[in-house]
Amino acid sequence: MDYPEESLRDVRTVPVARRPNKVRAEEFAQPPGADRSFRAFLDALPDVLVARDFKRVVRAIADAKRRDRGVVIMLGGHVVKTGLAPLLIELMRRGIATHIAMNGSAAIHDYEIARFGATSEDVAAGLKDGTFGMAEETGRGMNEAFVRGAERQMGMGEAVAVALEAEPALAHPELSVLLNARQLGVPATVHAAIGAEIIHQHPATSGAAIGDVSHRDFRRLAASLQRLDDGGVVLNLGSAVIMPEVFLKALTIARNLHQGKPQGFVSCDLDMQRHYRPRVNVVQRPTLQSGAGYEITGHHELMVPLLVWAVVDALG
């Protein structure tokens, strides 16, 4: 058989000088030198791809602080139980984080660390005999806090913080995101998913109280989002479903009530793997008209310290 072949003799080429290049030599990483400071480490990162995005997110958070814009941090439970609470508390203490929003599992881990100094049970072992999630003190303490909170028109995060304040002996109050947020005057909201959290299994559970205090927190989050306008930042740390869904609805309420604002903010999803809902609900859809969205993939126990240290360094 005689198969046709294309001749390359007349192929047109272009000079390298005219070709757009995505990577330049001066953007390469640098090895450790005489200066071993954290600032030197950051400066030595390659200025390409996610390293470049990381620097942009850091710069956006620092700029938001300088311009008194909102920095809303949304949390999944894994972020709390991997020991990152001190970093989040530091962001609040420095006036960088203006709102903390978390799912129910994050609140449970936060409560247990503050009260007992330990959290995160062996699910497989407890599931064998039906004892998984049945801790008496956690279930009763948090559910009773919700009932009292509903009676006093509190949000869920506020109700948990008040309950912790009333405990006569806490193991580690300095490690509670919710308790420190209350003491620092930073709104901290909890967004429950009925049936998805161990405290909903407890005999003291009140669906009415959970719905009341968590819905109040939803409204409080919607109110906080106005500070994102023109330069704020929203971070989603480790929540694959709940917080991206809650954020999207809170954002549409804010824009519905405030002539389409907030606009022009930066959003970033930081998780161990990339998920559909954070990508579309946090990174893409909210920034279609203005602003910018980023995805940074990595383990929380590495990436969150890097992010917080970099922000504090950027602010001097």
C-alpha positions as CSV (number, residue, x, y, z in Angstrom):
1,M,0.0,0.0,0.0
2,D,1.2,3.5,-0.8
3,Y,0.1,5.7,2.2
4,P,0.4,9.5,1.7
5,E,2.9,11.4,3.9
6,E,2.9,15.2,4.6
7,S,6.2,16.9,3.7
8,L,7.7,19.1,6.4
9,R,9.8,21.0,3.9
10,D,7.6,24.1,3.8
11,V,6.5,24.2,7.4
12,R,6.6,27.8,8.8
13,T,8.6,28.4,11.9
14,V,8.8,31.5,14.2
15,P,11.8,33.0,16.1
16,V,11.9,32.2,19.8
17,A,12.1,35.9,20.4
18,R,8.5,36.3,19.1
19,R,7.1,33.3,20.9
20,P,5.1,34.0,24.2
21,N,6.7,32.0,27.1
22,K,4.9,31.0,30.3
23,V,8.1,30.4,32.3
24,R,11.2,32.6,32.5
25,A,14.5,31.7,34.1
26,E,14.2,34.5,36.7
27,E,11.0,32.8,38.0
28,F,12.8,29.6,39.1
29,A,13.1,28.5,42.7
30,Q,16.3,29.3,44.7
31,P,18.2,26.9,47.0
32,P,18.9,27.9,50.6
33,G,21.5,30.6,51.0
34,A,23.0,32.5,53.8
35,D,19.6,34.0,54.8
36,R,17.5,31.2,56.2
37,S,14.6,33.3,57.4
38,F,11.0,32.6,56.5
39,R,10.9,35.7,54.3
40,A,13.9,34.3,52.4
41,F,12.1,31.0,52.0
42,L,9.0,32.7,50.5
43,D,11.1,34.7,48.2
44,A,12.9,31.5,47.0
45,L,9.7,29.9,45.9
46,P,9.2,29.6,42.1
47,D,7.0,32.3,40.7
48,V,4.9,29.8,38.7
49,L,1.6,28.0,38.9
50,V,0.3,27.4,42.4
51,A,3.3,29.0,44.1
52,R,2.4,32.2,42.3
53,D,-1.3,31.8,43.3
54,F,-0.2,31.2,46.9
55,K,1.7,34.5,46.9
56,R,-1.3,36.3,45.4
57,V,-3.7,35.0,48.1
58,V,-1.2,36.0,50.8
59,R,-1.0,39.5,49.2
60,A,-4.8,39.7,49.0
61,I,-5.2,38.9,52.7
62,A,-2.5,41.4,53.7
63,D,-4.1,44.1,51.6
64,A,-7.6,43.3,53.0
65,K,-6.2,43.9,56.5
66,R,-4.5,47.1,55.5
67,R,-7.7,48.4,53.8
68,D,-10.1,47.2,56.6
69,R,-11.8,44.7,54.3
70,G,-13.4,41.5,55.4
71,V,-11.5,38.2,55.6
72,V,-14.0,35.4,56.1
73,I,-12.5,32.0,56.9
74,M,-14.7,28.9,56.5
75,L,-13.6,25.6,58.2
76,G,-14.2,21.9,57.9
77,G,-13.7,19.6,60.9
78,H,-10.3,18.3,59.7
79,V,-8.7,21.7,60.1
80,V,-9.5,21.9,63.8
81,K,-8.6,18.3,64.6
82,T,-5.2,18.6,62.9
83,G,-4.1,21.2,65.5
84,L,-4.5,24.4,63.5
85,A,-6.6,26.4,66.0
86,P,-3.7,28.4,67.3
87,L,-3.1,29.8,63.9
88,L,-6.7,30.8,63.3
89,I,-6.8,32.4,66.7
90,E,-3.7,34.4,65.9
91,L,-5.4,35.7,62.7
92,M,-8.3,36.9,64.9
93,R,-6.0,38.3,67.5
94,R,-4.2,40.4,64.9
95,G,-7.5,41.7,63.4
96,I,-7.0,39.8,60.1
97,A,-9.8,37.3,60.3
98,T,-13.1,39.2,60.5
99,H,-15.5,36.2,60.5
100,I,-15.0,32.5,61.2
101,A,-17.7,30.1,59.8
102,M,-17.5,26.4,60.4
103,N,-19.5,23.2,59.9
104,G,-20.9,21.2,62.8
105,S,-18.0,18.7,63.0
106,A,-15.5,21.6,63.4
107,A,-17.5,22.9,66.3
108,I,-17.6,19.5,67.9
109,H,-13.8,19.1,67.7
110,D,-13.4,22.6,69.0
111,Y,-15.7,22.0,72.0
112,E,-14.0,18.7,72.9
113,I,-10.5,20.1,72.7
114,A,-11.4,23.1,74.9
115,R,-13.3,21.0,77.4
116,F,-11.4,17.7,77.5
117,G,-8.1,18.3,75.7
118,A,-8.7,15.5,73.2
119,T,-11.0,14.7,70.2
120,S,-11.4,12.4,67.1
121,E,-12.6,9.0,68.1
122,D,-12.0,5.6,66.4
123,V,-15.1,5.5,64.2
124,A,-14.6,1.9,63.0
125,A,-14.2,0.6,66.5
126,G,-17.3,2.4,67.8
127,L,-19.4,1.5,64.9
128,K,-19.2,-2.2,65.8
129,D,-21.3,-1.9,68.9
130,G,-23.1,1.3,68.3
131,T,-21.0,3.5,70.6
132,F,-19.6,5.7,67.9
133,G,-20.5,9.3,68.6
134,M,-22.2,8.5,71.8
135,A,-20.0,10.5,74.2
136,E,-22.4,11.7,77.0
137,E,-20.6,14.9,77.9
138,T,-20.2,16.2,74.4
139,G,-23.7,15.4,73.2
140,R,-25.4,16.7,76.3
141,G,-23.3,19.8,76.8
142,M,-23.6,21.0,73.2
143,N,-27.3,20.2,72.8
144,E,-28.2,21.9,76.1
145,A,-26.2,24.9,74.9
146,F,-28.3,25.1,71.8
147,V,-31.5,25.1,73.8
148,R,-30.3,27.9,76.1
149,G,-29.0,29.7,73.0
150,A,-32.4,29.5,71.3
151,E,-34.1,30.9,74.4
152,R,-31.7,33.8,74.4
153,Q,-31.7,34.4,70.6
154,M,-28.0,33.4,70.2
155,G,-26.4,31.9,67.2
156,M,-24.9,28.4,67.4
157,G,-21.3,29.5,67.6
158,E,-22.1,32.0,70.3
159,A,-24.1,29.5,72.3
160,V,-21.2,27.0,72.3
161,A,-18.8,29.7,73.4
162,V,-21.1,30.8,76.2
163,A,-21.4,27.2,77.4
164,L,-17.6,26.8,77.4
165,E,-17.3,30.1,79.4
166,A,-19.6,28.6,82.0
167,E,-17.6,25.4,82.5
168,P,-15.8,25.4,85.8
169,A,-12.7,23.7,84.5
170,L,-11.7,23.6,80.8
171,A,-8.7,21.6,79.7
172,H,-7.6,24.0,77.0
173,P,-9.7,27.2,76.6
174,E,-6.8,28.9,74.8
175,L,-7.2,26.4,71.9
176,S,-10.9,27.0,71.2
177,V,-11.6,29.0,68.1
178,L,-15.2,29.6,69.2
179,L,-14.3,30.8,72.7
180,N,-11.5,33.0,71.5
181,A,-13.7,34.5,68.8
182,R,-16.2,35.5,71.4
183,Q,-13.5,37.0,73.7
184,L,-12.0,38.9,70.7
185,G,-15.4,40.1,69.4
186,V,-15.1,38.2,66.1
187,P,-18.3,36.7,64.7
188,A,-18.0,32.9,64.7
189,T,-20.9,30.9,63.2
190,V,-21.7,27.2,63.0
191,H,-23.7,25.7,60.2
192,A,-25.3,22.4,61.1
193,A,-26.3,19.5,58.9
194,I,-29.1,17.6,60.7
195,G,-28.2,14.0,61.0
196,A,-24.6,14.4,59.9
197,E,-23.1,15.2,63.3
198,I,-22.6,12.9,66.3
199,I,-24.4,15.2,68.7
200,H,-27.7,14.7,66.8
201,Q,-27.7,11.1,68.1
202,H,-28.0,12.2,71.7
203,P,-31.2,11.9,73.8
204,A,-30.8,15.6,74.6
205,T,-31.0,16.6,70.9
206,S,-33.6,19.3,70.0
207,G,-34.1,19.7,66.3
208,A,-36.0,22.9,66.9
209,A,-33.1,24.4,68.9
210,I,-30.5,23.3,66.4
211,G,-32.5,24.8,63.5
212,D,-33.1,28.1,65.4
213,V,-29.5,28.8,66.4
214,S,-27.9,27.6,63.2
215,H,-30.3,29.5,61.0
216,R,-29.4,32.7,63.0
217,D,-25.8,32.0,62.3
218,F,-26.6,31.7,58.6
219,R,-28.1,35.2,58.7
220,R,-25.1,36.5,60.6
221,L,-22.8,35.1,57.9
222,A,-24.8,36.8,55.2
223,A,-24.5,40.1,57.1
224,S,-20.7,39.7,57.4
225,L,-20.2,39.2,53.7
226,Q,-20.7,42.9,53.0
227,R,-17.2,43.5,54.2
228,L,-15.8,41.5,51.3
229,D,-16.8,44.2,48.8
230,D,-13.8,45.7,46.9
231,G,-10.9,43.8,48.2
232,G,-12.0,41.3,50.8
233,V,-11.0,37.6,50.9
234,V,-13.0,34.4,51.6
235,L,-11.0,31.2,52.4
236,N,-12.5,27.8,52.4
237,L,-10.3,25.5,54.5
238,G,-11.2,21.9,54.3
239,S,-15.0,21.9,53.8
240,A,-16.0,19.9,50.7
241,V,-19.8,20.4,50.8
242,I,-21.4,22.2,53.7
243,M,-19.6,25.5,53.8
244,P,-19.4,26.0,50.0
245,E,-23.2,25.5,49.8
246,V,-23.9,27.8,52.8
247,F,-21.6,30.4,51.4
248,L,-23.3,30.5,48.0
249,K,-26.7,31.0,49.6
250,A,-25.4,33.6,52.1
251,L,-23.7,35.5,49.2
252,T,-26.9,35.6,47.1
253,I,-28.8,37.0,50.1
254,A,-26.1,39.7,50.6
255,R,-26.2,40.6,46.9
256,N,-30.0,40.6,46.8
257,L,-30.2,43.1,49.7
258,H,-27.3,45.3,48.7
259,Q,-27.6,46.1,45.0
260,G,-25.4,43.2,43.8
261,K,-22.6,43.6,46.4
262,P,-20.2,42.3,47.5
263,Q,-18.1,42.2,44.4
264,G,-14.4,42.4,43.7
265,F,-13.1,40.0,46.3
266,V,-10.7,37.1,46.3
267,S,-11.8,33.6,47.0
268,C,-9.5,30.6,47.7
269,D,-10.3,26.9,48.3
270,L,-7.5,25.1,50.2
271,D,-8.0,21.4,50.7
272,M,-6.2,18.1,50.5
273,Q,-7.9,17.4,47.2
274,R,-10.1,19.3,44.7
275,H,-13.8,18.9,44.9
276,Y,-16.6,20.1,42.6
277,R,-18.6,22.2,45.1
278,P,-15.7,24.3,46.5
279,R,-14.5,24.9,42.9
280,V,-17.8,26.2,41.6
281,N,-19.4,27.6,44.7
282,V,-16.3,29.4,46.2
283,V,-13.7,29.8,43.5
284,Q,-15.6,30.2,40.2
285,R,-19.2,31.4,40.4
286,P,-18.8,34.2,43.0
287,T,-15.9,35.8,41.1
288,L,-17.3,35.5,37.5
289,Q,-18.1,39.2,37.3
290,S,-15.2,40.5,39.3
291,G,-12.4,39.5,41.7
292,A,-10.3,36.3,41.4
293,G,-10.6,32.7,42.6
294,Y,-7.8,30.2,43.4
295,E,-7.5,26.6,44.2
296,I,-4.5,25.5,46.4
297,T,-4.2,21.8,47.0
298,G,-2.3,20.4,50.0
299,H,-2.5,18.9,53.4
300,H,-3.9,21.4,55.9
301,E,-1.3,20.7,58.5
302,L,1.3,22.0,56.1
303,M,-0.5,24.6,54.0
304,V,-2.4,26.5,56.7
305,P,0.8,27.2,58.7
306,L,2.5,28.3,55.5
307,L,-0.4,30.6,54.7
308,V,-0.7,32.2,58.1
309,W,3.0,32.7,58.6
310,A,3.3,34.2,55.1
311,V,0.4,36.7,55.9
312,V,1.9,37.7,59.2
313,D,5.2,38.2,57.5
314,A,3.7,40.3,54.7
315,L,2.1,42.6,57.3
316,G,5.5,43.1,58.9
